[in-house]
Amino acid sequence: MYILKMLKVIFFIGIFLYLSPVRAEHQLQEPVLQEPVVASCSERTYAYMHNNAIHGISYEVVKAVFERANVPFQYRILPWARIYHYGLHKENFLVACLGKTPEREGHFQWVGAVNNKLDINFYGLASNPVKINSLEEMKKYTIGVLRGSYYEDFLTRNHFPSKSIYAVSSTEQVLLMLNGHRFDFFLLEESTMSIIANSLKISPDKYKKALFAFHAEDYLAFSQQTSPELVKRVRKAYQELAAEGKIQEIFAQEDLLKGEHSSVQ
């Protein structure tokens, strides 16, 4: 009887050991999504810290989309040059404020827009009497831009002389250096110009629009190294929210924010 019991125990142990590797192998084949890092530059139209919490239109779009996709994420506010470098090279990295341009088209996996179409203009000091009527005329002058931005890409694409392009590390520097007469004009979106000027305690009236340059839209865009399953899930969530009108509701908040900050002197 004892021998019979032992044989039963050995039989069941053998079955367990045989099936366990099969179950483990099946589990390893299930897709595991690594928690992505999402990053935006620190501009009030995108993302900013207030009372130890992140606010901003880009952040609100990301939060809504990732909640719908049921994907946890880490949101960081970083310098633009670092964000762009990570977007080109890091795995599971999402740039939350990337302008879509011909130069960038094939280097990222695009999800959807984080703002309405923007007008990008050349600005000069209001005291500058020079009148500019075309891009060709503008090429005679020096232009300040944010380094690595679609502003800089636009100048390069349109064959502005490299010696006339002053690329700097922050938008604040662009405004301050124009004030110091380090260059003649800068290239920027109007509400961003007003918001940054106000943050520096400079009246936006100090600057005047000199020439329209181009239209732009900023997007959520994953690095090429990001998991296709993750991109598919987030893109689907964005499309669902857009179809429901939820993305446009967030954009409406952006328009309100722009109005509030443009009116502050």
DRENFINU-110749 format. One record per residue: x, y, z of N, C-alpha, C in turn. Coordinates in steps of 0.02 Angstrom, whole numbers, padded with zeros to 5 digits, always signed. Atoms other than C-alpha are relative to their C-alpha. Layout:
REM DRENFINU-110749
XYZXYZXYZ
...
END
This chain:
REM DRENFINU-110749
+00042-00061+00000+00000+00000+00000+00043+00063+00000
-00046-00057-00006+00142+00118+00047+00033+00014-00068
-00033-00007+00066+00228+00084-00120-00048+00031-00051
+00050-00027+00046+00066+00121-00214-00010+00075+00010
+00006-00072-00014+00048+00292-00127+00060+00039-00026
-00060-00034+00023+00228+00336-00167+00001+00007-00077
+00002-00003+00072+00203+00292-00349-00048+00055-00025
+00047-00053+00019+00051+00409-00357+00031+00070+00009
-00034-00065-00013+00152+00552-00278+00051+00015-00054
-00051-00010+00051+00295+00527-00401-00032+00016-00067
+00035-00012+00064+00170+00523-00546-00023+00073-00005
+00024-00069+00001+00091+00691-00498+00056+00051-00001
-00059-00045+00003+00261+00773-00467+00027+00004-00071
-00024+00002+00069+00314+00716-00640-00044+00041-00047
+00046-00040+00041+00157+00791-00719+00011+00074+00011
-00011-00071-00016+00187+00958-00628+00063+00027-00032
-00063-00022+00028+00368+00968-00682-00003+00004-00076
+00005+00000+00073+00320+00928-00861-00040+00060-00026
+00043-00054+00023+00182+01059-00874+00026+00070+00016
-00023-00066-00023+00268+01201-00780+00039+00038-00053
-00037-00036+00052+00394+01247-00919-00045+00023-00057
+00045-00018+00054+00251+01247-01044-00037+00064+00018
+00036-00060-00022+00153+01375-00942+00046+00060+00001
-00048-00056-00004+00308+01482-00913+00016+00026-00070
-00016-00021+00068+00349+01483-01098-00058+00039-00029
+00058-00037+00025+00171+01538-01139-00003+00070+00029
+00002-00066-00032+00182+01680-01013+00052+00047-00030
-00052-00042+00028+00344+01743-01088-00018+00025-00069
+00019-00021+00066+00261+01754-01257-00051+00057+00001
+00048-00055-00005+00131+01879-01193+00036+00067-00007
-00034-00065+00008+00175+02059-01246+00002+00038+00066
-00009-00040-00060+00245+02161-01103+00020+00071-00021
-00014-00069+00020+00238+02351-01126+00041+00035+00053
-00042-00039-00046+00380+02447-01046-00031+00069+00009
+00029-00065-00014+00320+02606-00961+00037+00054-00038
-00035-00050+00040+00358+02747-01084+00015+00063+00039
-00016-00066-00026+00441+02912-01042-00027+00051-00050
+00027-00054+00041+00349+03065-01108+00033+00065+00021
-00035-00062-00018+00440+03232-01117-00024+00058-00041
+00019-00062+00034+00396+03411-01160+00046+00055+00024
-00039-00058-00021+00489+03575-01158-00042+00044+00045
+00034-00040-00051+00446+03700-01022-00024+00066-00030
+00034-00060+00023+00332+03824-01109-00073-00006+00021
+00068+00005-00028+00161+03868-01041-00051-00024-00051
+00046+00028+00049+00079+03820-01205+00006-00076-00003
-00010+00073+00001+00149+03643-01180-00007-00030+00070
+00000+00028-00067+00190+03600-01000+00041+00044+00046
-00036-00040-00049+00244+03689-00842-00019-00023+00071
+00011+00018-00070+00257+03664-00654-00034+00057+00037
+00034-00049-00042+00138+03754-00536-00024-00036+00063
+00018+00032-00064+00117+03711-00351+00018-00075+00000
-00026+00068+00000+00222+03553-00376-00041-00048-00043
+00039+00043+00045+00105+03487-00512+00011+00024-00071
-00009-00016+00070+00120+03480-00701-00067+00023-00030
+00058-00026+00035-00002+03584-00804+00020+00012-00073
-00016-00017+00069-00015+03630-00988-00039-00043-00049
+00041+00033+00051-00105+03579-01148+00030-00066-00021
-00033+00063+00020+00023+03449-01202-00010-00053+00053
+00009+00048-00054+00014+03367-01032-00071-00025+00004
+00070+00020-00003-00176+03366-01034-00018-00049-00055
+00012+00047+00056-00179+03281-01205+00031-00067+00016
-00034+00062-00017-00052+03152-01149-00037-00039+00054
+00036+00033-00056-00145+03116-00987-00064-00033-00025
+00064+00028+00025-00312+03091-01077+00012-00060-00045
-00014+00054+00047-00237+02982-01213+00026-00062+00035
-00029+00058-00033-00135+02870-01099-00049-00032+00050
+00052+00029-00042-00279+02849-00978-00048-00042-00041
+00044+00039+00044-00390+02793-01123+00035-00064-00023
-00038+00059+00023-00252+02675-01182+00016-00048+00057
-00016+00039-00060-00232+02611-01003+00075-00018+00002
-00073+00008-00001-00043+02637-01013+00030+00049+00050
-00034-00046-00047+00056+02708-00865+00058+00035-00035
-00055-00036+00032+00187+02839-00909+00034+00046+00050
-00037-00050-00039+00319+02955-00837+00005+00064-00042
-00001-00063+00037+00303+03138-00887+00056+00044+00027
-00057-00041-00021+00459+03248-00883+00003+00064-00041
-00012-00064+00034+00495+03429-00926+00075+00009-00006
-00072-00001+00013+00667+03442-01007+00018+00054-00050
-00022-00047+00053+00771+03561-01114-00014-00030-00069
+00021+00023+00065+00719+03551-01296+00053-00043-00035
-00053+00038+00035+00888+03491-01365+00005-00071+00026
-00003+00067-00030+00888+03344-01244-00060-00042-00021
+00060+00036+00021+00708+03298-01286+00008-00026-00071
-00006+00020+00070+00745+03295-01471+00051-00056-00009
-00051+00052+00003+00902+03190-01447-00029-00067+00024
+00031+00061-00026+00808+03064-01340-00052-00028-00049
+00051+00021+00048+00667+03061-01468+00029-00037-00060
-00034+00033+00055+00791+03008-01601+00032-00066+00020
-00042+00057-00019+00883+02877-01499-00027-00045+00056
+00021+00040-00057+00787+02815-01345-00059-00046-00016
+00055+00047+00007+00672+02664-01336-00060+00023+00042
+00062-00017-00035+00490+02694-01285+00000+00071+00028
-00003-00071-00019+00509+02883-01283-00048+00038-00044
+00049-00040+00036+00371+03004-01332+00017+00074+00008
-00007-00072+00000+00403+03185-01380-00070+00029-00002
+00069-00024-00005+00247+03281-01328-00010+00068-00031
+00007-00067+00029+00279+03442-01425+00043+00005-00064
-00045+00003+00058+00359+03396-01592-00034+00026-00063
+00025-00027+00062+00327+03502-01746+00012-00049-00057
-00006+00047+00055+00294+03394-01899+00026+00037-00062
-00031-00033+00058+00411+03445-02041+00026-00054-00047
-00028+00049+00047+00479+03360-02198+00065-00032+00025
-00063+00027-00025+00648+03340-02113-00010-00054+00053
+00011+00046-00057+00573+03245-01965-00046-00058-00017
+00055+00046+00017+00437+03145-02054+00019-00073+00011
-00019+00071-00003+00531+02979-02067+00037-00021+00062
-00041+00016-00058+00622+02988-01901-00041-00016+00063
+00042+00011-00058+00473+02969-01784-00063-00038-00019
+00064+00032+00009+00311+02871-01762-00053+00048+00027
+00045-00056-00018+00173+03003-01762-00066-00025+00027
+00064+00020-00033+00018+02993-01651-00056+00048-00018
+00052-00049+00014-00083+03154-01666+00021+00068+00025
-00018-00070-00016-00081+03343-01646-00015+00016+00073
+00012-00024-00069-00070+03430-01476-00021+00074+00000
+00026-00068+00003-00129+03600-01538-00031+00012-00068
+00025-00021+00066-00220+03689-01678+00058+00027-00042
-00052-00025+00045-00122+03748-01829+00023+00069+00022
-00030-00062-00024-00003+03889-01782+00028+00042-00057
-00033-00045+00046+00058+04042-01877+00068+00018+00029
-00068-00016-00021+00246+04064-01867+00022+00062-00038
-00018-00065+00030+00312+04240-01898+00071+00021+00019
-00061-00036-00018+00471+04341-01902-00021+00061+00041
+00013-00059-00041+00473+04473-01765+00063+00041+00007
-00055-00046-00014+00582+04625-01741-00020+00047+00056
+00017-00050-00050+00591+04765-01615-00049+00050-00031
+00049-00048+00024+00445+04886-01630+00033+00064-00023
-00036-00062+00019+00573+05026-01645+00038-00007-00066
-00037+00012+00062+00651+04945-01800-00043+00023-00060
+00040-00028+00055+00590+05045-01954+00001-00041-00064
-00008+00039+00062+00641+04912-02081-00064-00036-00020
+00058+00034+00028+00500+04845-02193+00024-00059-00041
-00019+00061+00036+00516+04666-02256-00061-00025-00039
+00056+00021+00042+00408+04604-02401+00006-00072-00024
-00008+00068+00026+00479+04431-02441+00055-00036+00038
-00054+00040-00031+00589+04289-02380+00068+00020-00029
-00064-00019+00031+00723+04343-02504+00027+00063+00033
-00023-00060-00034+00730+04514-02422+00023-00016+00071
-00017+00017-00069+00735+04434-02249+00069-00033+00004
-00065+00034+00000+00891+04336-02298+00059+00048+00008
-00054-00049-00009+00991+04498-02289+00015+00014+00073
-00005-00017-00071+00967+04504-02100+00016-00061+00042
-00015+00055-00047+01019+04401-01949-00063-00020+00038
+00061+00027-00029+00887+04288-01871+00017-00044+00061
-00008+00041-00059+00877+04214-01696-00054-00054+00004
+00047+00057-00005+00797+04041-01672+00020-00047+00057
-00015+00052-00048+00785+03902-01545+00037-00056-00035
-00042+00051+00031+00921+03773-01583-00038-00067-00006
+00031+00065+00011+00857+03610-01659-00076+00003-00010
+00073-00008+00006+00681+03681-01683-00021+00000-00074
+00023-00005+00069+00571+03683-01837+00010+00071-00027
-00018-00068+00023+00610+03870-01843+00067-00003-00037
-00066+00006+00031+00791+03828-01879-00004-00042-00064
+00009+00041+00060+00739+03690-02001-00027+00040-00058
+00031-00041+00052+00633+03816-02096+00053+00045-00034
-00051-00044+00028+00779+03936-02118+00049-00039-00044
-00047+00042+00038+00895+03797-02176-00032-00024-00065
+00036+00026+00059+00764+03725-02296-00007+00054-00053
+00010-00056+00047+00740+03897-02373+00065+00037-00017
-00066-00023+00021+00927+03924-02395+00020+00068+00027
-00027-00060-00033+00956+04064-02271+00075-00011+00011
-00072+00009-00012+01144+04095-02257+00014-00023+00072
-00014+00027-00067+01214+03995-02111+00027+00053+00047
-00030-00052-00042+01309+04148-02049-00053+00048+00028
+00052-00046-00023+01143+04241-02028-00047-00033+00051
+00044+00036-00047+01063+04106-01916+00034-00004+00068
-00026+00003-00069+01090+04127-01729-00044-00050+00039
+00038+00052-00035+01033+03964-01646+00020+00000+00074
-00013-00004-00072+01017+03975-01456-00039-00055+00037
+00025+00058-00037+00967+03854-01318-00069+00009+00031
+00066-00009-00029+00805+03933-01255-00036+00058-00034
+00040-00053+00029+00662+04042-01315+00010+00066+00037
-00014-00061-00039+00697+04164-01173+00062+00036-00027
-00061-00030+00027+00871+04191-01244-00014+00037-00066
+00017-00031+00065+00796+04230-01415-00025+00071+00011
+00029-00067-00013+00695+04376-01345+00052+00047+00030
-00049-00042-00034+00833+04441-01232+00056+00022-00047
-00054-00018+00046+00965+04436-01369-00023+00049-00053
+00025-00052+00046+00853+04533-01489-00001+00067+00035
-00001-00063-00039+00832+04663-01351+00070+00030+00003
-00069-00023-00002+01021+04671-01344+00031+00013-00068
-00021-00013+00069+01031+04695-01534+00054-00049-00023
-00048+00051+00021+01128+04532-01555-00018-00027-00070
+00022+00016+00068+01026+04496-01713-00059+00045-00016
+00050-00048+00024+00892+04585-01815-00073-00022+00011
+00067+00026-00007+00739+04471-01804+00002-00069+00034
+00004+00070-00021+00680+04310-01723-00062-00031-00031
+00054+00038+00031+00562+04174-01784-00036-00037+00055
+00037+00028-00057+00422+04121-01666-00075+00002-00013
+00073+00000+00002+00237+04083-01643-00025+00056+00046
+00021-00062-00033+00137+04234-01583-00017-00008+00074
+00019+00007-00070+00059+04169-01422+00060-00020+00043
-00060+00018-00037+00225+04090-01370+00042+00062+00013
-00037-00063-00009+00310+04258-01399-00029+00041+00057
+00033-00040-00052+00181+04346-01289+00010-00029+00069
-00006+00034-00065+00189+04217-01150+00071+00005+00027
-00069-00003-00022+00379+04213-01144+00019+00072+00018
-00014-00071-00015+00389+04404-01150-00028+00018+00069
+00030-00015-00066+00268+04417-01003+00038-00034+00057
-00037+00035-00053+00367+04287-00905+00065+00035+00016
-00062-00039-00010+00521+04397-00929-00014+00072+00021
+00021-00068-00020+00421+04552-00876+00017+00051-00055
-00009-00044+00059+00438+04624-01052-00068+00006-00034
+00063-00009+00036+00287+04698-01140+00006-00030-00070
-00001+00026+00069+00246+04600-01300-00002+00055-00052
+00002-00057+00046+00219+04771-01379+00069+00024-00020
-00069-00018+00017+00408+04788-01381+00020-00030-00068
-00015+00035+00062+00405+04672-01532-00056+00010-00050
+00052-00006+00052+00314+04686-01698+00012-00054-00053
-00002+00051+00052+00273+04559-01832+00030+00031-00063
-00033-00027+00060+00387+04584-01982-00020-00037-00063
+00016+00039+00059+00338+04441-02099-00026-00068+00021
+00024+00069-00011+00235+04281-02100+00050-00049-00030
-00048+00050+00024+00345+04127-02118-00035-00064-00023
+00031+00063+00019+00243+03965-02114-00052-00021+00053
+00047+00031-00047+00104+03863-02031+00034-00061+00031
-00029+00059-00033+00148+03727-01905-00051-00032+00047
+00038+00036-00051+00068+03593-01796+00048-00040+00041
-00041+00040-00044+00146+03510-01645-00035-00066+00015
+00028+00067-00006+00121+03323-01621+00029-00039+00059
-00028+00054-00041+00142+03178-01502+00035-00046-00049
-00037+00043+00046+00277+03072-01584+00047-00046+00039
-00043+00048-00032+00363+02913-01526+00066-00008-00039
-00063+00017+00032+00544+02869-01561-00010-00062-00044
+00004+00059+00043+00573+02739-01698+00016-00064+00038
-00018+00059-00040+00641+02622-01563-00056-00023+00045
+00056+00016-00045+00472+02616-01475-00038-00062-00025
+00039+00061+00015+00371+02454-01467-00059+00015-00045
+00058-00010+00045+00247+02443-01613-00067-00010+00036
+00061+00012-00037+00117+02374-01492-00020+00061+00041
+00013-00060-00039+00133+02528-01381-00024+00057-00045
+00020-00054+00046+00122+02649-01529-00072-00012-00024
+00067+00018+00024-00032+02557-01595-00054+00015+00052
+00049-00009-00054-00121+02563-01427-00012+00075+00014
+00006-00071-00014-00085+02748-01396-00033+00037-00059
+00030-00031+00059-00129+02798-01575-00075-00013-00003
+00071+00018+00001-00295+02706-01563-00039+00041+00052
+00032-00039-00053-00335+02795-01398-00008+00073-00022
+00004-00070+00024-00295+02965-01476-00057+00006-00052
+00051-00003+00053-00406+02929-01627-00071-00005+00029
+00065+00006-00033-00551+02877-01514-00020+00066+00032
+00015-00064-00034-00539+03037-01411-00012+00056-00050
+00011-00051+00052-00525+03143-01568-00069-00008-00031
+00066+00012+00029-00681+03061-01640-00056+00022+00047
+00049-00020-00050-00773+03099-01478+00000+00075+00014
-00004-00072-00011-00721+03282-01483+00039+00020+00062
-00035-00015-00063-00618+03267-01323+00066+00037-00012
-00063-00034+00014-00453+03321-01403-00014+00074-00016
+00016-00069+00018-00535+03477-01475-00020+00040+00062
+00016-00034-00063-00602+03519-01301+00063+00023+00036
-00063-00020-00031-00424+03521-01237+00032+00057-00039
-00026-00055+00041-00371+03631-01383-00036+00066+00017
+00037-00060-00019-00509+03753-01331+00028+00031+00063
-00033-00025-00061-00424+03766-01161+00064+00038-00020
-00061-00032+00023-00264+03811-01255-00015+00071-00024
+00018-00066+00026-00351+03955-01345-00015+00048+00057
+00015-00041-00058-00415+04019-01177+00064+00021+00036
-00064-00014-00033-00241+04006-01101+00039+00053-00038
-00036-00049+00041-00166+04102-01246-00029+00070+00010
+00032-00064-00009-00294+04240-01226+00016+00031+00066
-00015-00025-00067-00262+04256-01040+00071+00027+00004
-00070-00021-00006-00074+04266-01058+00019+00055-00048
-00016-00053+00047-00074+04377-01211-00024+00067+00026
+00028-00063-00025-00176+04507-01115+00039+00027+00060
-00039-00022-00058-00055+04515-00968+00058+00043-00023
-00055-00044+00021+00068+04659-00980+00052+00005+00056
END
